[in-house]
Each structure stands twice: as C-alpha cells, then as structure tokens.
Amino acid sequence: MTNNLYNTMYNPDVLSCIANLSSDEVFTPPEVANEMLDLLPQELFSNPSITFLDPACKSGVFLREIAKRLLKGLEPIIPDLQERTDHIFKKQLFGIAVTELTSHLSRRSLYCSKTANGNYSVVHFDNVDGNVRFKTIQHRWQNGKCVFCGATQSQLDRSDDYETYAYEMIHTTKPEEIFNMKFDVIIGNPPYALDTAGAGRQAKPIYNLFVNQAKKLNPRYLSMIIPSRWFSGGMGLDDFRSSMMNDRRIRKMVDYTNSKDCFPGISVSGGVCYFLWDRDNEGDCEFVNITNDEKDCITRPLNEFQTLVRYNKAVSIIHKVQSKKEPLLDEMISSLMPYGLSTNYRGHTTLQNKNELALHASNGITYIDRSEITKGEDTVDRYKILVSKTSAEHAGEPGKDGRFRVIPSSIKVLHPGEVCTHSYFVIGNWDNSQPAENALSYLKTKFVRFLMLLCVSGFGLSKIVFQFVPTQDFSKSWTDEELYEKYGLSKSEIAFIDSMIKPMDGGDE
C-alpha cells in the first residue's frame, strides 16, 4: 500500500500549486526539494540509522521525498514493507511545523492523514502529532522587541486568534531539547521574514536565524533554501554574510538570479539559493549560478570579495579592475540621507526668494529655506549627481530579455542650490558642470552598471553597490569601448557584460 501511494497515487501538481501562496513563507515545489536532496551523499538513504529533521515544515515535501528514497534504499535491509515503513517514519523522519495549519498539511503529505494516530495513517503512532510537531510559542519581549527574533511587540503581541509567528526552532536557546536527539541531516525551507501585518518588503529577515540555529545542532549535513539577499544586503545580515562566506564547510551552493526560475510565480527580491553544509569536509565551494536558464558552475572560495559575487564569469573582470588599484567610487557617495531631509519632507510649490533651494523629492520639485539643511552643507552649492535609492528592476529581477538596467533613467546632475530628500543619494561634488556631466555619462555605461549589478541584492541601491566601481579622470567623458580597452577585457568578458546589461535608453526591448 505504502509503495503504491508514494510512487503512483501521488500527484506532484498539488504541492507545485501551493508553492505559490506566499513570498515570505514559500512552499517548496517537489522538484526543488529533490534537487536539494540530490546534493546529499546518496548512501544516506540506504542507512537505517540516519536521522532527518525539517525545522520549518509547511507542506511536508522534504520529509515525504526523503521517505520515498528511504523506502527504496532500505528495502534490501528491511524487506518487509510495513516494518520498513514503521522504522522510517518513527525512527528517521522528524519535523517542526511553522503553523498549526502546516502541521496538518505536513502530516497529510507524510502520513496520508492529518493525525498520526488516525485510521488512514500509513504508520500508526500513539499520538496525534507523530514526529511532526507544532507547539504554540510566545515571543519573549524585552524593551518592545522579541529577544529571539526581533519582532515588534506592538505588532505581534496579540490574542490567540492571530498567528504570532513565534517559530519554535528559533525561539529557544536550546534547540537540541526540542526532540532531545541528534540529527544527521537538517534540511528545509524556513520562513524568510517576519510577517508584521503589512510591513512588506522591509520586514525583518529571519531565515538567517534558522540557519544559525540549525548549525548549533551540529548535524553532519545542513541544506536550506533561502533568499540570496544575504550576498550583499543589509537589514541586519552583515554578521550572517560574514559567517557564511567564511564557513568553508559550505561545499555546494546553487543560486537562482530570478526566484521565479525556482518558485514559479513568486518574486523573492534578489533571487534565492540553496546550499549544502558538510560538517566534516572543508574546502572551496562548488558555486552554481542559474541566470536566464543558463547554468554556470565553478569551484571557488566564497570570501574572496567583501560581498558574495553570484556571477562566476564576473570574477575575472573584477580581478582586472582591481589590478589597477584605483580609488573606488563609493568614496565619493553621500550618506543615504544626504541633506538630513526625510523621504516625505516637502517644501512649498513656488519660489519665494532667490536664496531658497530647489528640493528634489519623489513627487517633483519644491522649494525650501537653506536653514532646513542639517547635513551635507558642503555640497549644496556645487554640482553633484542625483541617484534614486530604488533600482530599475522590480524585486531585483531582470527584464523580459533577461538583462538589467540597474539604475533608473532619472539619474541626473544637480546644480548649485539643488538638494534632495532621503529618496536619493548624491555622488561627488564639483565646481563646474563638465566633470559632473562626464561622471554622469560614466555611470550610465554598461561597464559601471555591470559592476554595480554584482552588488545589487534586491530592489534598492546604496553605497555598497559601488564597491567594485573605480573612479576615473572626469575631466573627460568615457565610453564602454574605452573602459573595456583600459581594463583589458576579453571578447568573451565583453559579451557577458552585453548579455547582462541593457542600454540606458533601450526600454525593455
């Protein structure tokens, strides 16, 4: 009965469909779960003593696909089907559901019954949960925030009628006590960010907490699929990025530039990746990037640069640029609030006296008194370049042609007496307009926007995205051809840049 159920009656379209329910708690398609399981040594599935944990069960797909492999791999060792099934489900497979609903989904997917002691369960437990548990956990508030996940008390300290998003795996200092046992393999797809009732894309990332907590359990193998924003993104991910990039136990990583290539219909800003952490095997990482259906694989250290560069073909280009040892453009960039004016700050619509400043905001130009400026006074009466904090691509995804523009077409030179709100940052400051115009044309080159793309982690731009961009002599203008020649780029490297970056005036082509 069990073999027939898992091998013939199961319809993979069911879980593929519910894979599209959410952008923060993404259900994993069976195909992706199996790709992650393929990273593991396959002899694990022929060993009756190996234990598996999914610390963030939603659909139960990981445990179910592991069960299918174990049912086949253990047949020579435990020939009797029911005995083999009992052993696998009771001794080897364990899960922690993220909500009560997903605990039912996971048990139905794994045991074919939402209750593990139900009449239709393929293996009988003495309790409702079986080895897939869900426990209502409360946040631990201190100074208005949860000490474990950083949730805001005012948003999530509410009645039992609402989900609290206090996940058991990351709301304990002793995760080893959840099941009181050790696990050989921890694998799953954790929640990506705190659901804070509409906080949206600025919600606090928590997938890093699941990874760190899983490492505390010290399994032989760890594999999780998470957003790739940690490659260069902020939002409290700096320590996590450093630990991941310097952890030589990460032996394989598969990165999808566009999350929709992994999760159809789901936009995860900056793409997604999954990795294999091998406790007893250190070395360089086999890094695979998938962009526009093209797979590029190379074995390299993850910590070569300040951020994790996802495009393997870009590494040689960075090396050539860095060999010049030139100052970098990030040294010329203002803070993210260059004049101390918030995003929603507005002046009056008409100029009231000649000493007022023109204020550039997201809704257009208004006018303010000079006394409103609280920082950046040294650039107010100079030429500088205005750049939006929002990148040209939605959720960091390429256009229909598979290419990126990176910076919006509204980038422009600000004249003396012109300032901006927190919606923008400014680059450089000059006494006259010509070097500013030359710097502007430089920023619009494919060369510069490609180097910026290597550090873009989502839909936002900041100082960090310029860390590979060298400063030039702005007494002259620059073309891509001149820059390619200056840095000695090969035809294949130039072709790669062209394949990734669209012209500034090219639309979506």
C-alpha positions as CSV (number, residue, x, y, z in Angstrom):
1,M,0.0,0.0,0.0
2,T,2.7,2.5,1.0
3,N,4.8,2.0,-2.1
4,N,1.7,2.4,-4.3
5,L,0.7,5.6,-2.5
6,Y,4.1,7.3,-2.8
7,N,5.0,6.1,-6.3
8,T,1.8,6.1,-8.2
9,M,-1.1,7.8,-6.4
10,Y,0.8,11.0,-5.5
11,N,0.1,13.9,-7.9
12,P,3.1,16.3,-7.8
13,D,1.0,19.2,-9.2
14,V,-0.7,19.6,-5.8
15,L,2.3,20.8,-4.0
16,S,3.6,22.7,-7.1
17,C,0.4,24.7,-7.0
18,I,0.5,25.6,-3.3
19,A,4.2,26.6,-3.8
20,N,2.7,30.0,-4.9
21,L,0.9,31.0,-1.8
22,S,3.3,33.5,-0.2
23,S,6.5,35.4,-0.8
24,D,7.8,35.1,2.8
25,E,6.7,31.5,3.7
26,V,7.2,29.9,0.3
27,F,6.1,26.3,-0.2
28,T,8.8,24.2,-1.9
29,P,8.0,22.5,-5.2
30,P,8.8,18.8,-5.1
31,E,11.3,19.3,-8.0
32,V,13.3,21.8,-5.9
33,A,13.2,19.6,-2.8
34,N,14.6,16.7,-4.8
35,E,17.4,18.9,-6.3
36,M,18.4,19.7,-2.7
37,L,18.3,16.1,-1.7
38,D,20.5,15.2,-4.7
39,L,23.3,17.3,-3.0
40,L,23.5,14.8,-0.2
41,P,25.6,11.7,-0.4
42,Q,23.0,9.2,-1.7
43,E,24.2,6.4,0.5
44,L,22.5,8.1,3.4
45,F,19.2,6.8,2.1
46,S,20.4,3.2,2.5
47,N,21.4,3.6,6.1
48,P,18.7,2.8,8.7
49,S,20.4,4.8,11.4
50,I,20.4,8.2,9.6
51,T,18.0,10.8,11.1
52,F,16.5,13.7,9.2
53,L,14.9,17.0,10.5
54,D,12.9,19.6,8.7
55,P,12.8,22.5,11.2
56,A,10.3,24.5,9.2
57,C,7.6,22.2,7.8
58,K,5.0,23.7,5.6
59,S,3.8,21.1,3.0
60,G,5.9,18.2,4.3
61,V,7.5,17.8,0.9
62,F,11.1,17.3,2.2
63,L,10.1,14.6,4.6
64,R,7.9,12.9,2.1
65,E,10.6,12.9,-0.6
66,I,13.1,11.6,1.9
67,A,10.6,8.8,2.8
68,K,10.3,7.8,-0.8
69,R,14.1,7.5,-1.1
70,L,14.4,5.6,2.2
71,L,11.6,3.2,1.2
72,K,13.7,2.2,-1.8
73,G,17.1,2.4,-0.3
74,L,16.3,0.3,2.8
75,E,14.4,-2.5,1.0
76,P,17.5,-4.8,1.0
77,I,18.0,-4.3,4.7
78,I,14.3,-4.3,5.8
79,P,12.5,-6.3,3.2
80,D,9.0,-6.2,4.9
81,L,7.2,-3.1,3.7
82,Q,5.3,-2.3,6.8
83,E,8.3,-3.0,9.1
84,R,10.4,-0.7,6.8
85,T,7.7,2.0,6.8
86,D,7.3,1.9,10.6
87,H,11.1,2.2,11.0
88,I,11.5,5.1,8.6
89,F,8.6,7.2,9.9
90,K,9.2,6.5,13.6
91,K,13.0,6.4,13.8
92,Q,14.3,8.5,11.0
93,L,11.9,11.4,10.0
94,F,11.2,14.4,12.2
95,G,9.7,17.8,11.5
96,I,8.7,21.1,13.3
97,A,5.8,22.8,11.6
98,V,5.7,26.6,11.3
99,T,1.9,26.8,12.0
100,E,-0.8,24.5,13.1
101,L,-2.2,24.5,9.6
102,T,1.1,23.5,8.1
103,S,1.4,20.7,10.7
104,H,-1.8,19.2,9.3
105,L,-0.6,19.7,5.7
106,S,2.8,18.1,6.5
107,R,1.2,15.1,8.3
108,R,-1.2,14.5,5.5
109,S,1.6,14.7,3.0
110,L,3.8,12.4,5.0
111,Y,1.5,10.0,6.8
112,C,-1.5,10.4,4.4
113,S,-3.5,11.6,7.4
114,K,-3.6,14.9,9.3
115,T,-3.4,12.9,12.5
116,A,-0.6,10.4,13.0
117,N,-2.9,8.1,15.0
118,G,-5.7,8.2,12.5
119,N,-7.2,5.2,10.8
120,Y,-5.8,6.2,7.4
121,S,-2.2,6.9,8.6
122,V,0.3,4.7,6.7
123,V,2.0,4.2,10.1
124,H,0.4,4.2,13.5
125,F,1.6,6.5,16.2
126,D,0.2,6.7,19.8
127,N,-0.3,10.4,19.5
128,V,-1.8,12.9,17.1
129,D,1.4,14.6,16.0
130,G,3.6,11.6,15.3
131,N,7.1,13.1,14.6
132,V,5.7,16.3,13.0
133,R,5.1,18.6,15.9
134,F,3.7,22.1,16.3
135,K,3.8,23.9,19.6
136,T,2.3,27.4,20.2
137,I,5.3,29.5,21.2
138,Q,5.2,33.0,22.7
139,H,7.7,35.8,21.9
140,R,9.9,36.9,24.8
141,W,9.5,40.6,25.0
142,Q,12.2,43.0,26.2
143,N,12.1,46.7,25.6
144,G,9.4,46.3,23.0
145,K,11.1,43.6,20.9
146,C,11.4,39.8,21.0
147,V,14.9,38.8,22.3
148,F,14.9,35.8,19.9
149,C,13.7,37.1,16.5
150,G,13.4,40.9,16.9
151,A,9.7,41.1,16.3
152,T,8.0,44.3,17.4
153,Q,5.8,43.8,20.5
154,S,3.2,46.4,19.4
155,Q,2.5,44.4,16.2
156,L,2.7,40.8,17.3
157,D,1.7,40.7,20.9
158,R,-1.9,39.9,20.3
159,S,-4.7,37.4,21.1
160,D,-4.5,33.7,20.3
161,D,-6.9,34.3,17.4
162,Y,-4.0,35.6,15.4
163,E,-0.7,33.9,14.2
164,T,2.2,35.1,16.4
165,Y,5.0,34.0,14.0
166,A,7.0,32.8,17.0
167,Y,8.6,29.8,15.4
168,E,9.8,27.1,17.8
169,M,13.1,26.4,16.1
170,I,14.4,30.0,16.7
171,H,12.6,30.8,20.0
172,T,14.8,28.7,22.2
173,T,18.4,28.8,23.5
174,K,18.5,25.0,23.5
175,P,17.1,23.7,20.1
176,E,18.6,20.3,20.9
177,E,15.9,19.8,23.6
178,I,13.0,20.1,21.1
179,F,13.3,16.4,20.2
180,N,16.1,15.5,22.7
181,M,18.1,13.8,20.0
182,K,20.8,14.5,17.4
183,F,20.2,14.7,13.7
184,D,22.4,13.7,10.8
185,V,20.7,15.8,8.2
186,I,18.8,19.1,8.7
187,I,17.0,20.3,5.5
188,G,14.2,22.7,4.8
189,N,12.9,26.0,3.5
190,P,12.5,28.4,6.5
191,P,10.3,31.5,6.7
192,Y,12.1,34.3,5.0
193,A,10.9,37.4,7.0
194,L,8.7,38.4,9.9
195,D,5.1,38.8,8.8
196,T,4.3,42.1,10.5
197,A,0.9,42.8,9.2
198,G,1.8,44.8,6.2
199,A,5.4,45.7,6.8
200,G,6.1,44.2,3.4
201,R,9.5,44.2,1.8
202,Q,11.1,46.0,4.7
203,A,10.2,43.2,7.1
204,K,13.0,41.8,9.2
205,P,14.7,38.7,7.7
206,I,14.7,35.7,9.9
207,Y,15.9,32.9,7.6
208,N,19.4,33.6,8.9
209,L,18.2,32.7,12.4
210,F,17.1,29.3,11.2
211,V,20.4,28.6,9.5
212,N,22.4,29.7,12.6
213,Q,20.2,27.6,14.9
214,A,20.5,24.6,12.7
215,K,24.3,24.8,12.9
216,K,24.0,24.8,16.7
217,L,22.6,21.3,16.4
218,N,25.8,20.3,14.7
219,P,24.3,17.9,12.1
220,R,26.5,16.1,9.6
221,Y,24.8,17.9,6.8
222,L,22.7,21.0,6.5
223,S,20.8,22.2,3.5
224,M,18.4,25.1,3.3
225,I,16.9,27.2,0.5
226,I,16.9,30.9,1.4
227,P,16.8,34.4,-0.3
228,S,20.1,35.4,-1.9
229,R,19.9,38.9,-0.4
230,W,22.5,38.0,2.2
231,F,25.1,38.0,-0.6
232,S,25.3,41.8,-0.2
233,G,22.2,43.0,1.5
234,G,21.9,44.8,4.8
235,M,18.9,44.6,7.2
236,G,21.0,43.0,9.9
237,L,22.6,40.4,7.6
238,D,26.2,41.6,7.8
239,D,27.2,39.1,10.5
240,F,25.4,36.3,8.8
241,R,27.0,37.1,5.5
242,S,30.5,37.1,7.1
243,S,29.9,33.8,8.8
244,M,28.5,32.2,5.7
245,M,31.3,33.5,3.4
246,N,34.0,32.4,5.8
247,D,32.5,29.0,6.5
248,R,34.4,26.5,4.4
249,R,32.0,23.7,5.3
250,I,29.6,25.2,2.7
251,R,30.7,22.9,-0.1
252,K,27.9,23.5,-2.7
253,M,25.6,26.4,-3.5
254,V,23.0,26.8,-6.2
255,D,21.9,30.4,-6.8
256,Y,18.9,31.5,-8.9
257,T,19.2,35.1,-10.0
258,N,15.4,35.2,-10.7
259,S,13.4,33.4,-8.0
260,K,10.7,32.6,-10.5
261,D,13.0,30.1,-12.1
262,C,12.9,28.2,-8.8
263,F,9.5,29.1,-7.4
264,P,7.2,29.7,-10.4
265,G,5.1,32.9,-9.9
266,I,6.9,34.0,-6.7
267,S,9.1,37.2,-6.6
268,V,11.7,36.9,-3.9
269,S,13.8,40.1,-4.2
270,G,17.4,39.3,-5.1
271,G,16.7,35.7,-6.0
272,V,17.1,32.5,-4.0
273,C,19.8,30.0,-3.3
274,Y,20.2,26.6,-1.6
275,F,23.4,25.2,-0.1
276,L,25.0,22.1,1.3
277,W,26.9,22.5,4.6
278,D,29.2,19.5,5.2
279,R,30.4,19.4,8.9
280,D,33.3,17.1,8.3
281,N,34.5,18.3,4.9
282,E,36.1,21.7,4.5
283,G,37.2,23.3,1.2
284,D,36.2,25.7,-1.6
285,C,32.6,25.8,-2.6
286,E,31.1,24.5,-5.8
287,F,29.1,27.6,-6.8
288,V,26.4,27.3,-9.4
289,N,24.6,30.3,-10.7
290,I,21.4,29.9,-12.9
291,T,20.5,33.0,-14.9
292,N,18.2,33.1,-18.0
293,D,18.1,29.2,-17.9
294,E,21.9,29.1,-18.3
295,K,23.9,27.2,-15.6
296,D,27.4,28.3,-14.7
297,C,29.5,26.3,-12.3
298,I,32.9,26.9,-10.8
299,T,34.6,25.8,-7.5
300,R,35.9,28.9,-5.7
301,P,36.2,30.4,-2.2
302,L,33.1,32.4,-1.1
303,N,35.1,35.0,0.8
304,E,37.3,36.4,-2.0
305,F,35.4,39.7,-2.0
306,Q,33.5,41.9,0.5
307,T,30.2,40.6,-0.9
308,L,29.4,37.2,-2.4
309,V,29.6,37.6,-6.2
310,R,27.0,35.4,-7.8
311,Y,28.2,35.5,-11.4
312,N,31.2,33.3,-11.8
313,K,32.1,34.9,-15.1
314,A,32.4,38.3,-13.3
315,V,35.3,37.2,-11.1
316,S,38.0,37.6,-13.8
317,I,36.6,41.1,-14.7
318,I,36.8,42.2,-11.0
319,H,40.4,40.9,-10.9
320,K,41.3,43.1,-13.9
321,V,39.7,46.2,-12.5
322,Q,41.2,45.7,-9.0
323,S,44.7,45.2,-10.5
324,K,44.8,48.9,-11.3
325,K,44.5,49.7,-7.6
326,E,42.4,52.8,-8.3
327,P,40.2,54.7,-5.8
328,L,36.7,53.4,-5.7
329,L,33.5,55.4,-6.5
330,D,32.0,54.5,-3.1
331,E,34.3,57.0,-1.6
332,M,32.5,59.8,-3.4
333,I,29.0,58.8,-2.3
334,S,26.9,60.6,0.3
335,S,25.1,59.0,3.2
336,L,21.6,57.8,2.5
337,M,20.1,61.0,3.9
338,P,22.5,63.4,2.2
339,Y,20.9,66.6,3.5
340,G,19.1,65.4,6.6
341,L,15.7,65.6,4.9
342,S,13.3,62.6,5.3
343,T,11.6,60.8,2.3
344,N,8.3,62.5,2.9
345,Y,9.7,66.0,3.5
346,R,8.2,68.6,1.2
347,G,8.7,72.4,0.7
348,H,6.4,74.9,-0.9
349,T,5.5,74.8,-4.6
350,T,6.7,78.3,-5.6
351,L,10.0,80.0,-5.2
352,Q,9.5,82.7,-2.5
353,N,13.0,84.3,-2.6
354,K,16.2,83.8,-4.6
355,N,18.1,82.2,-1.7
356,E,15.8,79.2,-1.4
357,L,16.9,75.8,-2.5
358,A,15.2,73.5,-5.0
359,L,14.3,70.3,-3.3
360,H,14.1,67.1,-5.4
361,A,11.6,64.6,-4.0
362,S,9.7,61.6,-5.4
363,N,6.7,63.8,-6.3
364,G,8.7,66.5,-8.0
365,I,10.5,69.8,-7.1
366,T,9.5,72.1,-4.2
367,Y,11.4,74.9,-2.5
368,I,12.9,75.2,1.0
369,D,14.9,77.6,3.1
370,R,18.6,76.9,3.5
371,S,18.1,76.6,7.2
372,E,16.3,73.3,6.7
373,I,19.6,71.6,5.7
374,T,21.1,69.8,8.6
375,K,24.0,67.9,6.8
376,G,25.8,67.9,3.5
377,E,26.2,71.7,3.5
378,D,29.5,71.5,1.7
379,T,27.8,70.1,-1.5
380,V,24.7,72.4,-1.6
381,D,26.4,75.0,-3.8
382,R,28.3,72.6,-6.0
383,Y,27.5,70.3,-8.9
384,K,26.7,66.7,-8.0
385,I,24.8,63.6,-9.3
386,L,21.4,62.6,-8.1
387,V,20.7,58.8,-7.9
388,S,17.5,57.2,-6.8
389,K,17.7,54.7,-3.9
390,T,15.4,52.4,-5.9
391,S,16.9,50.2,-8.7
392,A,15.4,50.0,-12.1
393,E,14.4,46.3,-11.7
394,H,11.3,45.1,-9.8
395,A,12.4,42.8,-6.9
396,G,15.9,42.7,-8.5
397,E,14.7,40.7,-11.4
398,P,15.8,41.1,-15.0
399,G,13.6,42.3,-17.8
400,K,11.9,40.0,-20.3
401,D,15.1,39.9,-22.3
402,G,17.0,38.6,-19.3
403,R,19.0,41.8,-18.9
404,F,19.2,44.5,-16.3
405,R,19.3,48.3,-16.4
406,V,20.3,48.6,-12.7
407,I,20.0,52.3,-12.3
408,P,16.8,54.3,-13.2
409,S,16.8,56.6,-16.2
410,S,16.0,59.6,-13.9
411,I,19.7,59.8,-12.7
412,K,20.8,63.4,-13.4
413,V,23.2,66.3,-12.4
414,L,22.1,68.6,-9.7
415,H,23.2,72.2,-10.0
416,P,24.3,74.5,-7.2
417,G,21.3,75.4,-5.0
418,E,19.6,72.0,-5.6
419,V,19.2,69.3,-2.9
420,C,17.2,66.1,-2.3
421,T,15.3,64.1,0.2
422,H,16.1,60.6,1.7
423,S,14.7,59.1,-1.5
424,Y,18.1,59.8,-3.2
425,F,21.8,59.9,-2.5
426,V,24.3,62.1,-4.3
427,I,27.7,61.3,-5.9
428,G,30.6,63.6,-6.0
429,N,30.8,67.4,-5.9
430,W,32.5,69.7,-8.5
431,D,33.0,73.4,-9.1
432,N,31.6,73.3,-12.7
433,S,29.2,71.2,-14.7
434,Q,31.6,69.5,-17.1
435,P,33.2,66.9,-14.8
436,A,29.7,66.3,-13.3
437,E,28.3,65.6,-16.8
438,N,31.3,63.3,-17.6
439,A,30.8,61.4,-14.3
440,L,27.1,61.0,-15.2
441,S,27.9,59.6,-18.6
442,Y,30.4,57.2,-16.9
443,L,27.7,56.0,-14.5
444,K,25.4,55.2,-17.5
445,T,28.0,52.9,-19.2
446,K,27.3,49.2,-19.3
447,F,30.7,48.7,-17.6
448,V,29.8,50.6,-14.5
449,R,26.2,49.2,-14.3
450,F,27.6,45.7,-14.6
451,L,30.0,46.3,-11.7
452,M,27.1,47.7,-9.7
453,L,24.9,44.7,-10.6
454,L,27.3,42.4,-8.8
455,C,26.4,44.0,-5.5
456,V,22.7,44.6,-6.0
457,S,20.8,42.4,-3.6
458,G,17.2,43.4,-4.4
459,F,15.3,46.5,-5.4
460,G,17.4,49.0,-3.5
461,L,20.6,50.8,-4.2
462,S,23.1,52.0,-1.6
463,K,26.8,52.9,-1.2
464,I,27.7,49.2,-1.1
465,V,26.7,48.6,-4.8
466,F,29.6,50.8,-5.9
467,Q,32.4,48.9,-4.1
468,F,33.8,47.5,-7.4
469,V,33.4,50.7,-9.4
470,P,36.7,52.5,-9.9
471,T,36.9,56.3,-10.0
472,Q,38.1,57.9,-13.3
473,D,39.5,61.1,-14.6
474,F,36.3,63.1,-15.0
475,S,37.9,65.9,-17.0
476,K,37.0,63.7,-20.0
477,S,34.0,61.6,-20.9
478,W,34.2,57.8,-21.0
479,T,32.7,55.2,-23.3
480,D,32.3,51.5,-22.8
481,E,34.9,50.8,-25.5
482,E,37.5,52.9,-23.8
483,L,36.8,51.3,-20.5
484,Y,37.0,47.7,-21.9
485,E,40.4,48.6,-23.5
486,K,41.7,50.3,-20.3
487,Y,41.0,47.2,-18.2
488,G,41.9,44.7,-20.9
489,L,38.6,42.9,-21.1
490,S,38.4,39.9,-23.4
491,K,35.8,39.4,-26.1
492,S,34.0,36.8,-24.0
493,E,34.0,39.1,-21.0
494,I,32.6,42.0,-23.0
495,A,30.0,39.6,-24.5
496,F,29.0,38.6,-20.9
497,I,28.5,42.2,-19.9
498,D,26.4,42.8,-23.0
499,S,24.3,39.8,-22.2
500,M,23.6,41.1,-18.7
501,I,23.1,44.9,-19.1
502,K,20.7,46.7,-21.4
503,P,21.3,50.2,-22.8
504,M,20.0,53.0,-20.7
505,D,17.6,54.2,-23.4
506,G,16.7,50.7,-24.6
507,G,13.4,50.2,-22.8
508,D,12.5,46.6,-22.1
509,E,13.5,45.5,-25.7
